[in-house]
Amino acid sequence: MFKLALVVSNAGVQLRIRGGRPVEKHQHHRNGARTRQRALPRWPAAVALLTVGALYGVLSDDLTLIPRAFLLGFVAVLLVPLLSAHLRGSYRLARGLGFGVISLVTVAVVVSVFLLVSSSLRGGTSAPALLQDAALLWVINVVTFAVWYWEIDSGGPAQRRQEEHHSEDFLFPQMNLDDKTAHDWSPGFVDYLFLAFNTSTAFSPTDTAFLSRRAKVLMMVQALLSLVILAVLVSRAINTLAAA
């Protein structure tokens, strides 16, 4: 029969099974409880959103309903209270503001894609301008949904662990490994950017599985926007060849 001993330390009293792991640690591991830790920084997503705003400002005037510089201005203004709230530890407020910024950018992207299709059907846009706008919108689409994936995964950056990553939204290949690499690994923003890039090019999951319904809905929206953009390019190329 196991003998129980009390181990007294500066952190408090801990119940330990003699010859084994601490009881508290064992139960903590079994229940999947998360230890308190510092939230992941938000600056990668902030830089990505500012990049989207800057790229949006290069689009043609026909593809925006508002002055092109307004989106960058809105994003920059909203990022100030967002980052401030995150640094103060108001993670719920920061996440709410984050969803607000991403939603605003997403609406702008959807409207611009619709206007791209309309402009292509009218035939009033030159081929170089259409190619530039389509390429910019494709990149903006990738970066925008990379931020979406980064924001929703595992309850957001304030809840994600920096090691032994667990998620109900995405299944990354590293999470299937059983060695120390899997234990110490957690996805960074580049992983979500890679995920969004693959979705826009393959129109389907590649090495990372989409698990939750919200992740699947976002993937469908991103793939649909990418498909529409590429369809515009292909149709314009066919029309150009037919005219020649």
Secondary structure, 3 states (H helix, E strand, C coil): CCCEEEEEECCEEEEEECCCCEHHHHHHHHHCCCCCCCCCCCHHHHHHHHHHHHHHCCCCHHHCCCCHHHHHHHHHHHHHHHHHHHHHCCHHHHHHHHHHHHHHHHHHHHHHHHHHHHHHHHCCCCHHHHHHHHHHHHHHHHHHHHHHHHHHHHHCCCCCCCCCCCCCCEECHHHHCCCHHHHHCCCCHHHHHHHHHHHHHHCCCCCCEECCHHHHHHHHHHHHHHHHHHHHHHHHHHHHHHHC
